[in-house]
Amino acid sequence: MQHKLRAKMIEVCDKKIAAKGPSVGLSFYAFFANKNDNPRLLMEAATWWIETQQLDHFEKATKIKNLLIPIHLNN
């Protein structure tokens, strides 16, 4: 996964947690605008979410962030 996408996902998780608390849930669509202006990046996020991590449609933002941080720090 691209570094830029990981950083964006962590940023969105942080904002959602700050606004709604640690139990807030989100889907991989939360990382994108309502329009599909970058289908490759959307598919990259979807592949990581669905195939690699085998996550449900909605997951807690804290769980997503915890999955992303080790990857983010290593790259």
PDB file of N, CA, C, O and CB in Angstrom:
ATOM      1  N   MET A   1       0.850  -1.180   0.000  1.00  0.00           N
ATOM      2  CA  MET A   1       0.000   0.000   0.000  1.00  0.00           C
ATOM      3  C   MET A   1       0.893   1.240   0.000  1.00  0.00           C
ATOM      4  O   MET A   1       1.909   1.291   0.692  1.00  0.00           O
ATOM      5  CB  MET A   1      -0.965   0.000   1.228  1.00  0.00           C
ATOM      6  N   GLN A   2       0.497   2.226  -0.781  1.00  0.00           N
ATOM      7  CA  GLN A   2       1.265   3.457  -0.873  1.00  0.00           C
ATOM      8  C   GLN A   2       1.347   4.176   0.476  1.00  0.00           C
ATOM      9  O   GLN A   2       0.385   4.207   1.244  1.00  0.00           O
ATOM     10  CB  GLN A   2       0.649   4.376  -1.918  1.00  0.00           C
ATOM     11  N   HIS A   3       2.504   4.742   0.737  1.00  0.00           N
ATOM     12  CA  HIS A   3       2.727   5.493   1.979  1.00  0.00           C
ATOM     13  C   HIS A   3       1.684   6.608   2.133  1.00  0.00           C
ATOM     14  O   HIS A   3       1.158   6.835   3.223  1.00  0.00           O
ATOM     15  CB  HIS A   3       4.158   6.091   2.001  1.00  0.00           C
ATOM     16  N   LYS A   4       1.399   7.289   1.036  1.00  0.00           N
ATOM     17  CA  LYS A   4       0.444   8.404   1.072  1.00  0.00           C
ATOM     18  C   LYS A   4      -0.942   7.924   1.510  1.00  0.00           C
ATOM     19  O   LYS A   4      -1.620   8.609   2.276  1.00  0.00           O
ATOM     20  CB  LYS A   4       0.356   9.080  -0.313  1.00  0.00           C
ATOM     21  N   LEU A   5      -1.361   6.764   1.032  1.00  0.00           N
ATOM     22  CA  LEU A   5      -2.661   6.219   1.409  1.00  0.00           C
ATOM     23  C   LEU A   5      -2.677   5.825   2.880  1.00  0.00           C
ATOM     24  O   LEU A   5      -3.639   6.123   3.589  1.00  0.00           O
ATOM     25  CB  LEU A   5      -3.009   5.012   0.535  1.00  0.00           C
ATOM     26  N   ARG A   6      -1.634   5.166   3.339  1.00  0.00           N
ATOM     27  CA  ARG A   6      -1.553   4.790   4.767  1.00  0.00           C
ATOM     28  C   ARG A   6      -1.620   6.022   5.652  1.00  0.00           C
ATOM     29  O   ARG A   6      -2.349   6.038   6.643  1.00  0.00           O
ATOM     30  CB  ARG A   6      -0.252   4.008   5.056  1.00  0.00           C
ATOM     31  N   ALA A   7      -0.863   7.054   5.299  1.00  0.00           N
ATOM     32  CA  ALA A   7      -0.865   8.290   6.088  1.00  0.00           C
ATOM     33  C   ALA A   7      -2.256   8.915   6.110  1.00  0.00           C
ATOM     34  O   ALA A   7      -2.710   9.378   7.156  1.00  0.00           O
ATOM     35  CB  ALA A   7       0.157   9.292   5.524  1.00  0.00           C
ATOM     36  N   LYS A   8      -2.932   8.931   4.966  1.00  0.00           N
ATOM     37  CA  LYS A   8      -4.286   9.482   4.877  1.00  0.00           C
ATOM     38  C   LYS A   8      -5.249   8.677   5.741  1.00  0.00           C
ATOM     39  O   LYS A   8      -6.088   9.254   6.433  1.00  0.00           O
ATOM     40  CB  LYS A   8      -4.771   9.498   3.415  1.00  0.00           C
ATOM     41  N   MET A   9      -5.136   7.357   5.710  1.00  0.00           N
ATOM     42  CA  MET A   9      -6.022   6.499   6.501  1.00  0.00           C
ATOM     43  C   MET A   9      -5.814   6.734   7.995  1.00  0.00           C
ATOM     44  O   MET A   9      -6.784   6.788   8.751  1.00  0.00           O
ATOM     45  CB  MET A   9      -5.783   5.018   6.159  1.00  0.00           C
ATOM     46  N   ILE A  10      -4.583   6.870   8.423  1.00  0.00           N
ATOM     47  CA  ILE A  10      -4.289   7.134   9.832  1.00  0.00           C
ATOM     48  C   ILE A  10      -4.852   8.500  10.221  1.00  0.00           C
ATOM     49  O   ILE A  10      -5.433   8.648  11.296  1.00  0.00           O
ATOM     50  CB  ILE A  10      -2.756   7.075  10.103  1.00  0.00           C
ATOM     51  N   GLU A  11      -4.685   9.487   9.363  1.00  0.00           N
ATOM     52  CA  GLU A  11      -5.202  10.828   9.629  1.00  0.00           C
ATOM     53  C   GLU A  11      -6.729  10.808   9.782  1.00  0.00           C
ATOM     54  O   GLU A  11      -7.270  11.422  10.702  1.00  0.00           O
ATOM     55  CB  GLU A  11      -4.793  11.792   8.498  1.00  0.00           C
ATOM     56  N   VAL A  12      -7.411  10.112   8.894  1.00  0.00           N
ATOM     57  CA  VAL A  12      -8.873  10.022   8.967  1.00  0.00           C
ATOM     58  C   VAL A  12      -9.293   9.306  10.245  1.00  0.00           C
ATOM     59  O   VAL A  12     -10.231   9.739  10.915  1.00  0.00           O
ATOM     60  CB  VAL A  12      -9.439   9.288   7.728  1.00  0.00           C
ATOM     61  N   CYS A  13      -8.616   8.222  10.590  1.00  0.00           N
ATOM     62  CA  CYS A  13      -8.927   7.508  11.833  1.00  0.00           C
ATOM     63  C   CYS A  13      -8.773   8.438  13.031  1.00  0.00           C
ATOM     64  O   CYS A  13      -9.636   8.475  13.908  1.00  0.00           O
ATOM     65  CB  CYS A  13      -8.015   6.270  11.996  1.00  0.00           C
ATOM     66  N   ASP A  14      -7.683   9.183  13.068  1.00  0.00           N
ATOM     67  CA  ASP A  14      -7.451  10.120  14.180  1.00  0.00           C
ATOM     68  C   ASP A  14      -8.574  11.152  14.280  1.00  0.00           C
ATOM     69  O   ASP A  14      -9.062  11.442  15.373  1.00  0.00           O
ATOM     70  CB  ASP A  14      -6.098  10.835  14.005  1.00  0.00           C
ATOM     71  N   LYS A  15      -8.980  11.705  13.138  1.00  0.00           N
ATOM     72  CA  LYS A  15     -10.045  12.710  13.140  1.00  0.00           C
ATOM     73  C   LYS A  15     -11.376  12.125  13.601  1.00  0.00           C
ATOM     74  O   LYS A  15     -12.098  12.751  14.377  1.00  0.00           O
ATOM     75  CB  LYS A  15     -10.202  13.312  11.750  1.00  0.00           C
ATOM     76  N   LYS A  16     -11.698  10.932  13.125  1.00  0.00           N
ATOM     77  CA  LYS A  16     -12.963  10.295  13.508  1.00  0.00           C
ATOM     78  C   LYS A  16     -12.966   9.953  14.994  1.00  0.00           C
ATOM     79  O   LYS A  16     -13.975  10.152  15.670  1.00  0.00           O
ATOM     80  CB  LYS A  16     -13.203   9.023  12.671  1.00  0.00           C
ATOM     81  N   ILE A  17     -11.860   9.446  15.507  1.00  0.00           N
ATOM     82  CA  ILE A  17     -11.744   9.106  16.927  1.00  0.00           C
ATOM     83  C   ILE A  17     -11.871  10.367  17.776  1.00  0.00           C
ATOM     84  O   ILE A  17     -12.567  10.363  18.791  1.00  0.00           O
ATOM     85  CB  ILE A  17     -10.399   8.394  17.215  1.00  0.00           C
ATOM     86  N   ALA A  18     -11.209  11.436  17.370  1.00  0.00           N
ATOM     87  CA  ALA A  18     -11.279  12.696  18.114  1.00  0.00           C
ATOM     88  C   ALA A  18     -12.697  13.255  18.128  1.00  0.00           C
ATOM     89  O   ALA A  18     -13.144  13.799  19.138  1.00  0.00           O
ATOM     90  CB  ALA A  18     -10.320  13.724  17.511  1.00  0.00           C
ATOM     91  N   ALA A  19     -13.397  13.122  17.021  1.00  0.00           N
ATOM     92  CA  ALA A  19     -14.740  13.703  16.904  1.00  0.00           C
ATOM     93  C   ALA A  19     -15.824  12.851  17.571  1.00  0.00           C
ATOM     94  O   ALA A  19     -16.766  13.387  18.155  1.00  0.00           O
ATOM     95  CB  ALA A  19     -15.085  13.898  15.444  1.00  0.00           C
ATOM     96  N   LYS A  20     -15.687  11.526  17.483  1.00  0.00           N
ATOM     97  CA  LYS A  20     -16.785  10.661  17.919  1.00  0.00           C
ATOM     98  C   LYS A  20     -16.408   9.624  18.969  1.00  0.00           C
ATOM     99  O   LYS A  20     -17.261   8.850  19.405  1.00  0.00           O
ATOM    100  CB  LYS A  20     -17.347   9.961  16.744  1.00  0.00           C
ATOM    101  N   GLY A  21     -15.154   9.598  19.378  1.00  0.00           N
ATOM    102  CA  GLY A  21     -14.727   8.677  20.415  1.00  0.00           C
ATOM    103  C   GLY A  21     -14.136   7.384  19.871  1.00  0.00           C
ATOM    104  O   GLY A  21     -14.229   7.109  18.675  1.00  0.00           O
ATOM    105  N   PRO A  22     -13.525   6.585  20.756  1.00  0.00           N
ATOM    106  CA  PRO A  22     -12.784   5.397  20.345  1.00  0.00           C
ATOM    107  C   PRO A  22     -13.644   4.256  19.796  1.00  0.00           C
ATOM    108  O   PRO A  22     -13.108   3.311  19.217  1.00  0.00           O
ATOM    109  CB  PRO A  22     -12.006   4.897  21.496  1.00  0.00           C
ATOM    110  N   SER A  23     -14.945   4.326  19.965  1.00  0.00           N
ATOM    111  CA  SER A  23     -15.785   3.235  19.460  1.00  0.00           C
ATOM    112  C   SER A  23     -16.368   3.529  18.079  1.00  0.00           C
ATOM    113  O   SER A  23     -17.179   2.750  17.580  1.00  0.00           O
ATOM    114  CB  SER A  23     -16.912   2.960  20.434  1.00  0.00           C
ATOM    115  N   VAL A  24     -15.969   4.642  17.451  1.00  0.00           N
ATOM    116  CA  VAL A  24     -16.498   4.999  16.136  1.00  0.00           C
ATOM    117  C   VAL A  24     -16.070   3.962  15.097  1.00  0.00           C
ATOM    118  O   VAL A  24     -14.928   3.504  15.077  1.00  0.00           O
ATOM    119  CB  VAL A  24     -16.019   6.409  15.721  1.00  0.00           C
ATOM    120  N   GLY A  25     -17.015   3.614  14.245  1.00  0.00           N
ATOM    121  CA  GLY A  25     -16.732   2.677  13.176  1.00  0.00           C
ATOM    122  C   GLY A  25     -16.654   3.389  11.843  1.00  0.00           C
ATOM    123  O   GLY A  25     -17.214   4.471  11.670  1.00  0.00           O
ATOM    124  N   LEU A  26     -15.956   2.775  10.904  1.00  0.00           N
ATOM    125  CA  LEU A  26     -15.882   3.324   9.561  1.00  0.00           C
ATOM    126  C   LEU A  26     -15.627   2.213   8.558  1.00  0.00           C
ATOM    127  O   LEU A  26     -15.244   1.101   8.922  1.00  0.00           O
ATOM    128  CB  LEU A  26     -14.788   4.393   9.470  1.00  0.00           C
ATOM    129  N   SER A  27     -15.845   2.530   7.298  1.00  0.00           N
ATOM    130  CA  SER A  27     -15.535   1.601   6.219  1.00  0.00           C
ATOM    131  C   SER A  27     -14.396   2.187   5.400  1.00  0.00           C
ATOM    132  O   SER A  27     -13.991   3.326   5.634  1.00  0.00           O
ATOM    133  CB  SER A  27     -16.788   1.324   5.326  1.00  0.00           C
ATOM    134  N   PHE A  28     -13.874   1.429   4.446  1.00  0.00           N
ATOM    135  CA  PHE A  28     -12.761   1.954   3.664  1.00  0.00           C
ATOM    136  C   PHE A  28     -13.187   3.130   2.784  1.00  0.00           C
ATOM    137  O   PHE A  28     -12.338   3.881   2.304  1.00  0.00           O
ATOM    138  CB  PHE A  28     -12.165   0.852   2.802  1.00  0.00           C
ATOM    139  N   TYR A  29     -14.480   3.294   2.573  1.00  0.00           N
ATOM    140  CA  TYR A  29     -14.962   4.450   1.815  1.00  0.00           C
ATOM    141  C   TYR A  29     -14.726   5.765   2.572  1.00  0.00           C
ATOM    142  O   TYR A  29     -14.730   6.831   1.958  1.00  0.00           O
ATOM    143  CB  TYR A  29     -16.454   4.288   1.504  1.00  0.00           C
ATOM    144  N   ALA A  30     -14.524   5.705   3.870  1.00  0.00           N
ATOM    145  CA  ALA A  30     -14.310   6.916   4.673  1.00  0.00           C
ATOM    146  C   ALA A  30     -13.042   7.664   4.269  1.00  0.00           C
ATOM    147  O   ALA A  30     -12.883   8.839   4.601  1.00  0.00           O
ATOM    148  CB  ALA A  30     -14.238   6.555   6.149  1.00  0.00           C
ATOM    149  N   PHE A  31     -12.153   7.000   3.564  1.00  0.00           N
ATOM    150  CA  PHE A  31     -10.879   7.599   3.198  1.00  0.00           C
ATOM    151  C   PHE A  31     -10.919   8.314   1.848  1.00  0.00           C
ATOM    152  O   PHE A  31      -9.900   8.812   1.370  1.00  0.00           O
ATOM    153  CB  PHE A  31      -9.815   6.542   3.174  1.00  0.00           C
ATOM    154  N   PHE A  32     -12.109   8.361   1.236  1.00  0.00           N
ATOM    155  CA  PHE A  32     -12.248   8.923  -0.099  1.00  0.00           C
ATOM    156  C   PHE A  32     -13.409   9.894  -0.169  1.00  0.00           C
ATOM    157  O   PHE A  32     -14.332   9.831   0.644  1.00  0.00           O
ATOM    158  CB  PHE A  32     -12.432   7.820  -1.121  1.00  0.00           C
ATOM    159  N   ALA A  33     -13.362  10.792  -1.140  1.00  0.00           N
ATOM    160  CA  ALA A  33     -14.474  11.715  -1.397  1.00  0.00           C
ATOM    161  C   ALA A  33     -15.647  10.911  -1.948  1.00  0.00           C
ATOM    162  O   ALA A  33     -15.487   9.752  -2.330  1.00  0.00           O
ATOM    163  CB  ALA A  33     -14.054  12.856  -2.397  1.00  0.00           C
ATOM    164  N   ASN A  34     -16.801  11.518  -1.987  1.00  0.00           N
ATOM    165  CA  ASN A  34     -17.992  10.838  -2.481  1.00  0.00           C
ATOM    166  C   ASN A  34     -17.942  10.513  -3.964  1.00  0.00           C
ATOM    167  O   ASN A  34     -18.775   9.756  -4.462  1.00  0.00           O
ATOM    168  CB  ASN A  34     -19.190  11.670  -2.204  1.00  0.00           C
ATOM    169  N   LYS A  35     -16.993  11.067  -4.658  1.00  0.00           N
ATOM    170  CA  LYS A  35     -16.854  10.734  -6.075  1.00  0.00           C
ATOM    171  C   LYS A  35     -15.633   9.838  -6.268  1.00  0.00           C
ATOM    172  O   LYS A  35     -14.663   9.916  -5.513  1.00  0.00           O
ATOM    173  CB  LYS A  35     -16.734  12.022  -6.941  1.00  0.00           C
ATOM    174  N   ASN A  36     -15.696   9.012  -7.263  1.00  0.00           N
ATOM    175  CA  ASN A  36     -14.627   8.061  -7.527  1.00  0.00           C
ATOM    176  C   ASN A  36     -13.610   8.687  -8.476  1.00  0.00           C
ATOM    177  O   ASN A  36     -13.575   8.364  -9.663  1.00  0.00           O
ATOM    178  CB  ASN A  36     -15.192   6.749  -8.117  1.00  0.00           C
ATOM    179  N   ASP A  37     -12.778   9.591  -7.940  1.00  0.00           N
ATOM    180  CA  ASP A  37     -11.820  10.297  -8.778  1.00  0.00           C
ATOM    181  C   ASP A  37     -10.452   9.612  -8.846  1.00  0.00           C
ATOM    182  O   ASP A  37      -9.582  10.036  -9.607  1.00  0.00           O
ATOM    183  CB  ASP A  37     -11.652  11.698  -8.271  1.00  0.00           C
ATOM    184  N   ASN A  38     -10.262   8.558  -8.056  1.00  0.00           N
ATOM    185  CA  ASN A  38      -9.006   7.817  -8.102  1.00  0.00           C
ATOM    186  C   ASN A  38      -9.305   6.331  -7.895  1.00  0.00           C
ATOM    187  O   ASN A  38      -9.076   5.809  -6.804  1.00  0.00           O
ATOM    188  CB  ASN A  38      -8.001   8.344  -7.023  1.00  0.00           C
ATOM    189  N   PRO A  39      -9.809   5.646  -8.916  1.00  0.00           N
ATOM    190  CA  PRO A  39     -10.212   4.254  -8.758  1.00  0.00           C
ATOM    191  C   PRO A  39      -9.075   3.314  -8.369  1.00  0.00           C
ATOM    192  O   PRO A  39      -9.304   2.335  -7.659  1.00  0.00           O
ATOM    193  CB  PRO A  39     -10.827   3.776 -10.020  1.00  0.00           C
ATOM    194  N   ARG A  40      -7.861   3.594  -8.821  1.00  0.00           N
ATOM    195  CA  ARG A  40      -6.723   2.729  -8.445  1.00  0.00           C
ATOM    196  C   ARG A  40      -6.464   2.773  -6.938  1.00  0.00           C
ATOM    197  O   ARG A  40      -6.245   1.741  -6.304  1.00  0.00           O
ATOM    198  CB  ARG A  40      -5.447   3.156  -9.206  1.00  0.00           C
ATOM    199  N   LEU A  41      -6.493   3.967  -6.384  1.00  0.00           N
ATOM    200  CA  LEU A  41      -6.256   4.121  -4.955  1.00  0.00           C
ATOM    201  C   LEU A  41      -7.396   3.501  -4.143  1.00  0.00           C
ATOM    202  O   LEU A  41      -7.166   2.870  -3.111  1.00  0.00           O
ATOM    203  CB  LEU A  41      -6.094   5.606  -4.598  1.00  0.00           C
ATOM    204  N   LEU A  42      -8.621   3.689  -4.623  1.00  0.00           N
ATOM    205  CA  LEU A  42      -9.771   3.075  -3.969  1.00  0.00           C
ATOM    206  C   LEU A  42      -9.633   1.552  -3.967  1.00  0.00           C
ATOM    207  O   LEU A  42      -9.899   0.911  -2.950  1.00  0.00           O
ATOM    208  CB  LEU A  42     -11.080   3.496  -4.668  1.00  0.00           C
ATOM    209  N   MET A  43      -9.225   0.976  -5.077  1.00  0.00           N
ATOM    210  CA  MET A  43      -9.049  -0.477  -5.156  1.00  0.00           C
ATOM    211  C   MET A  43      -7.899  -0.946  -4.271  1.00  0.00           C
ATOM    212  O   MET A  43      -7.949  -2.041  -3.713  1.00  0.00           O
ATOM    213  CB  MET A  43      -8.800  -0.904  -6.605  1.00  0.00           C
ATOM    214  N   GLU A  44      -6.888  -0.137  -4.147  1.00  0.00           N
ATOM    215  CA  GLU A  44      -5.767  -0.477  -3.262  1.00  0.00           C
ATOM    216  C   GLU A  44      -6.247  -0.557  -1.811  1.00  0.00           C
ATOM    217  O   GLU A  44      -5.907  -1.490  -1.085  1.00  0.00           O
ATOM    218  CB  GLU A  44      -4.624   0.570  -3.398  1.00  0.00           C
ATOM    219  N   ALA A  45      -7.033   0.424  -1.406  1.00  0.00           N
ATOM    220  CA  ALA A  45      -7.586   0.420  -0.047  1.00  0.00           C
ATOM    221  C   ALA A  45      -8.553  -0.744   0.142  1.00  0.00           C
ATOM    222  O   ALA A  45      -8.529  -1.408   1.178  1.00  0.00           O
ATOM    223  CB  ALA A  45      -8.299   1.751   0.250  1.00  0.00           C
ATOM    224  N   ALA A  46      -9.401  -0.995  -0.851  1.00  0.00           N
ATOM    225  CA  ALA A  46     -10.372  -2.086  -0.765  1.00  0.00           C
ATOM    226  C   ALA A  46      -9.671  -3.434  -0.686  1.00  0.00           C
ATOM    227  O   ALA A  46     -10.086  -4.302   0.082  1.00  0.00           O
ATOM    228  CB  ALA A  46     -11.319  -2.056  -1.966  1.00  0.00           C
ATOM    229  N   THR A  47      -8.624  -3.619  -1.465  1.00  0.00           N
ATOM    230  CA  THR A  47      -7.871  -4.879  -1.445  1.00  0.00           C
ATOM    231  C   THR A  47      -7.238  -5.101  -0.077  1.00  0.00           C
ATOM    232  O   THR A  47      -7.309  -6.201   0.471  1.00  0.00           O
ATOM    233  CB  THR A  47      -6.783  -4.880  -2.539  1.00  0.00           C
ATOM    234  N   TRP A  48      -6.622  -4.061   0.475  1.00  0.00           N
ATOM    235  CA  TRP A  48      -6.014  -4.177   1.801  1.00  0.00           C
ATOM    236  C   TRP A  48      -7.087  -4.518   2.836  1.00  0.00           C
ATOM    237  O   TRP A  48      -6.891  -5.400   3.672  1.00  0.00           O
ATOM    238  CB  TRP A  48      -5.282  -2.864   2.189  1.00  0.00           C
ATOM    239  N   TRP A  49      -8.224  -3.814   2.775  1.00  0.00           N
ATOM    240  CA  TRP A  49      -9.305  -3.968   3.744  1.00  0.00           C
ATOM    241  C   TRP A  49      -9.955  -5.349   3.649  1.00  0.00           C
ATOM    242  O   TRP A  49     -10.106  -6.043   4.655  1.00  0.00           O
ATOM    243  CB  TRP A  49     -10.356  -2.881   3.534  1.00  0.00           C
ATOM    244  N   ILE A  50     -10.337  -5.740   2.434  1.00  0.00           N
ATOM    245  CA  ILE A  50     -11.145  -6.949   2.233  1.00  0.00           C
ATOM    246  C   ILE A  50     -10.301  -8.209   2.110  1.00  0.00           C
ATOM    247  O   ILE A  50     -10.557  -9.195   2.800  1.00  0.00           O
ATOM    248  CB  ILE A  50     -12.001  -6.798   0.997  1.00  0.00           C
ATOM    249  N   GLU A  51      -9.298  -8.186   1.242  1.00  0.00           N
ATOM    250  CA  GLU A  51      -8.515  -9.398   0.994  1.00  0.00           C
ATOM    251  C   GLU A  51      -7.386  -9.597   2.000  1.00  0.00           C
ATOM    252  O   GLU A  51      -7.243 -10.675   2.576  1.00  0.00           O
ATOM    253  CB  GLU A  51      -7.941  -9.356  -0.396  1.00  0.00           C
ATOM    254  N   THR A  52      -6.589  -8.555   2.206  1.00  0.00           N
ATOM    255  CA  THR A  52      -5.418  -8.697   3.069  1.00  0.00           C
ATOM    256  C   THR A  52      -5.805  -8.834   4.533  1.00  0.00           C
ATOM    257  O   THR A  52      -5.347  -9.756   5.208  1.00  0.00           O
ATOM    258  CB  THR A  52      -4.491  -7.510   2.893  1.00  0.00           C
ATOM    259  N   GLN A  53      -6.646  -7.926   5.036  1.00  0.00           N
ATOM    260  CA  GLN A  53      -7.010  -7.927   6.461  1.00  0.00           C
ATOM    261  C   GLN A  53      -8.290  -8.705   6.757  1.00  0.00           C
ATOM    262  O   GLN A  53      -8.551  -9.043   7.912  1.00  0.00           O
ATOM    263  CB  GLN A  53      -7.170  -6.506   6.945  1.00  0.00           C
ATOM    264  N   GLN A  54      -9.087  -8.990   5.735  1.00  0.00           N
ATOM    265  CA  GLN A  54     -10.355  -9.707   5.877  1.00  0.00           C
ATOM    266  C   GLN A  54     -11.261  -9.057   6.926  1.00  0.00           C
ATOM    267  O   GLN A  54     -11.790  -9.715   7.821  1.00  0.00           O
ATOM    268  CB  GLN A  54     -10.095 -11.166   6.247  1.00  0.00           C
ATOM    269  N   LEU A  55     -11.414  -7.746   6.779  1.00  0.00           N
ATOM    270  CA  LEU A  55     -12.216  -6.965   7.718  1.00  0.00           C
ATOM    271  C   LEU A  55     -13.681  -6.948   7.291  1.00  0.00           C
ATOM    272  O   LEU A  55     -14.002  -7.135   6.117  1.00  0.00           O
ATOM    273  CB  LEU A  55     -11.676  -5.528   7.824  1.00  0.00           C
ATOM    274  N   ASP A  56     -14.555  -6.722   8.253  1.00  0.00           N
ATOM    275  CA  ASP A  56     -15.973  -6.519   7.972  1.00  0.00           C
ATOM    276  C   ASP A  56     -16.150  -5.164   7.309  1.00  0.00           C
ATOM    277  O   ASP A  56     -15.220  -4.359   7.248  1.00  0.00           O
ATOM    278  CB  ASP A  56     -16.826  -6.618   9.269  1.00  0.00           C
ATOM    279  N   HIS A  57     -17.363  -4.924   6.813  1.00  0.00           N
ATOM    280  CA  HIS A  57     -17.622  -3.653   6.126  1.00  0.00           C
ATOM    281  C   HIS A  57     -17.326  -2.462   7.049  1.00  0.00           C
ATOM    282  O   HIS A  57     -16.661  -1.511   6.638  1.00  0.00           O
ATOM    283  CB  HIS A  57     -19.089  -3.596   5.634  1.00  0.00           C
ATOM    284  N   PHE A  58     -17.813  -2.511   8.280  1.00  0.00           N
ATOM    285  CA  PHE A  58     -17.521  -1.462   9.264  1.00  0.00           C
ATOM    286  C   PHE A  58     -16.635  -2.035  10.355  1.00  0.00           C
ATOM    287  O   PHE A  58     -16.881  -3.126  10.870  1.00  0.00           O
ATOM    288  CB  PHE A  58     -18.829  -0.879   9.871  1.00  0.00           C
ATOM    289  N   GLU A  59     -15.602  -1.282  10.697  1.00  0.00           N
ATOM    290  CA  GLU A  59     -14.679  -1.653  11.777  1.00  0.00           C
ATOM    291  C   GLU A  59     -14.389  -0.420  12.610  1.00  0.00           C
ATOM    292  O   GLU A  59     -14.549   0.709  12.147  1.00  0.00           O
ATOM    293  CB  GLU A  59     -13.355  -2.265  11.215  1.00  0.00           C
ATOM    294  N   LYS A  60     -13.964  -0.645  13.832  1.00  0.00           N
ATOM    295  CA  LYS A  60     -13.605   0.465  14.698  1.00  0.00           C
ATOM    296  C   LYS A  60     -12.358   1.170  14.142  1.00  0.00           C
ATOM    297  O   LYS A  60     -11.407   0.527  13.699  1.00  0.00           O
ATOM    298  CB  LYS A  60     -13.360  -0.030  16.150  1.00  0.00           C
ATOM    299  N   ALA A  61     -12.391   2.487  14.179  1.00  0.00           N
ATOM    300  CA  ALA A  61     -11.264   3.277  13.678  1.00  0.00           C
ATOM    301  C   ALA A  61      -9.988   2.959  14.455  1.00  0.00           C
ATOM    302  O   ALA A  61      -8.898   2.973  13.885  1.00  0.00           O
ATOM    303  CB  ALA A  61     -11.578   4.781  13.769  1.00  0.00           C
ATOM    304  N   THR A  62     -10.116   2.670  15.756  1.00  0.00           N
ATOM    305  CA  THR A  62      -8.926   2.331  16.552  1.00  0.00           C
ATOM    306  C   THR A  62      -8.286   1.040  16.048  1.00  0.00           C
ATOM    307  O   THR A  62      -7.060   0.926  16.026  1.00  0.00           O
ATOM    308  CB  THR A  62      -9.296   2.190  18.046  1.00  0.00           C
ATOM    309  N   LYS A  63      -9.099   0.072  15.646  1.00  0.00           N
ATOM    310  CA  LYS A  63      -8.573  -1.194  15.122  1.00  0.00           C
ATOM    311  C   LYS A  63      -7.829  -0.949  13.811  1.00  0.00           C
ATOM    312  O   LYS A  63      -6.735  -1.471  13.601  1.00  0.00           O
ATOM    313  CB  LYS A  63      -9.719  -2.222  14.909  1.00  0.00           C
ATOM    314  N   ILE A  64      -8.430  -0.154  12.937  1.00  0.00           N
ATOM    315  CA  ILE A  64      -7.803   0.145  11.650  1.00  0.00           C
ATOM    316  C   ILE A  64      -6.474   0.859  11.864  1.00  0.00           C
ATOM    317  O   ILE A  64      -5.465   0.507  11.252  1.00  0.00           O
ATOM    318  CB  ILE A  64      -8.739   1.005  10.774  1.00  0.00           C
ATOM    319  N   LYS A  65      -6.481   1.850  12.724  1.00  0.00           N
ATOM    320  CA  LYS A  65      -5.248   2.601  12.989  1.00  0.00           C
ATOM    321  C   LYS A  65      -4.157   1.674  13.532  1.00  0.00           C
ATOM    322  O   LYS A  65      -3.001   1.769  13.120  1.00  0.00           O
ATOM    323  CB  LYS A  65      -5.518   3.750  13.990  1.00  0.00           C
ATOM    324  N   ASN A  66      -4.517   0.788  14.445  1.00  0.00           N
ATOM    325  CA  ASN A  66      -3.537  -0.138  15.009  1.00  0.00           C
ATOM    326  C   ASN A  66      -2.980  -1.100  13.965  1.00  0.00           C
ATOM    327  O   ASN A  66      -1.826  -1.516  14.065  1.00  0.00           O
ATOM    328  CB  ASN A  66      -4.160  -0.924  16.143  1.00  0.00           C
ATOM    329  N   LEU A  67      -3.778  -1.454  12.974  1.00  0.00           N
ATOM    330  CA  LEU A  67      -3.286  -2.292  11.885  1.00  0.00           C
ATOM    331  C   LEU A  67      -2.338  -1.518  10.971  1.00  0.00           C
ATOM    332  O   LEU A  67      -1.394  -2.087  10.423  1.00  0.00           O
ATOM    333  CB  LEU A  67      -4.457  -2.847  11.074  1.00  0.00           C
ATOM    334  N   LEU A  68      -2.588  -0.233  10.811  1.00  0.00           N
ATOM    335  CA  LEU A  68      -1.808   0.586   9.898  1.00  0.00           C
ATOM    336  C   LEU A  68      -0.484   1.092  10.471  1.00  0.00           C
ATOM    337  O   LEU A  68       0.488   1.240   9.731  1.00  0.00           O
ATOM    338  CB  LEU A  68      -2.623   1.742   9.472  1.00  0.00           C
ATOM    339  N   ILE A  69      -0.435   1.351  11.740  1.00  0.00           N
ATOM    340  CA  ILE A  69       0.755   1.981  12.329  1.00  0.00           C
ATOM    341  C   ILE A  69       2.025   1.150  12.136  1.00  0.00           C
ATOM    342  O   ILE A  69       3.040   1.714  11.729  1.00  0.00           O
ATOM    343  CB  ILE A  69       0.530   2.220  13.810  1.00  0.00           C
ATOM    344  N   PRO A  70       2.026  -0.163  12.406  1.00  0.00           N
ATOM    345  CA  PRO A  70       3.284  -0.918  12.170  1.00  0.00           C
ATOM    346  C   PRO A  70       3.721  -0.865  10.714  1.00  0.00           C
ATOM    347  O   PRO A  70       4.918  -0.776  10.438  1.00  0.00           O
ATOM    348  CB  PRO A  70       3.114  -2.383  12.593  1.00  0.00           C
ATOM    349  N   ILE A  71       2.790  -0.918   9.785  1.00  0.00           N
ATOM    350  CA  ILE A  71       3.112  -0.850   8.365  1.00  0.00           C
ATOM    351  C   ILE A  71       3.674   0.524   8.046  1.00  0.00           C
ATOM    352  O   ILE A  71       4.664   0.643   7.323  1.00  0.00           O
ATOM    353  CB  ILE A  71       1.866  -1.149   7.496  1.00  0.00           C
ATOM    354  N   HIS A  72       3.047   1.559   8.582  1.00  0.00           N
ATOM    355  CA  HIS A  72       3.434   2.943   8.314  1.00  0.00           C
ATOM    356  C   HIS A  72       4.850   3.214   8.839  1.00  0.00           C
ATOM    357  O   HIS A  72       5.633   3.903   8.186  1.00  0.00           O
ATOM    358  CB  HIS A  72       2.422   3.922   8.958  1.00  0.00           C
ATOM    359  N   LEU A  73       5.167   2.684   9.994  1.00  0.00           N
ATOM    360  CA  LEU A  73       6.479   2.944  10.595  1.00  0.00           C
ATOM    361  C   LEU A  73       7.601   2.219   9.870  1.00  0.00           C
ATOM    362  O   LEU A  73       8.744   2.674   9.886  1.00  0.00           O
ATOM    363  CB  LEU A  73       6.474   2.536  12.052  1.00  0.00           C
ATOM    364  N   ASN A  74       7.287   1.095   9.234  1.00  0.00           N
ATOM    365  CA  ASN A  74       8.318   0.316   8.549  1.00  0.00           C
ATOM    366  C   ASN A  74       8.619   0.825   7.140  1.00  0.00           C
ATOM    367  O   ASN A  74       9.607   0.408   6.535  1.00  0.00           O
ATOM    368  CB  ASN A  74       7.898  -1.128   8.478  1.00  0.00           C
ATOM    369  N   ASN A  75       7.791   1.711   6.613  1.00  0.00           N
ATOM    370  CA  ASN A  75       8.022   2.199   5.240  1.00  0.00           C
ATOM    371  C   ASN A  75       8.187   3.687   5.209  1.00  0.00           C
ATOM    372  O   ASN A  75       8.387   4.264   4.141  1.00  0.00           O
ATOM    373  CB  ASN A  75       6.881   1.799   4.324  1.00  0.00           C
TER     374      ASN A  75
END
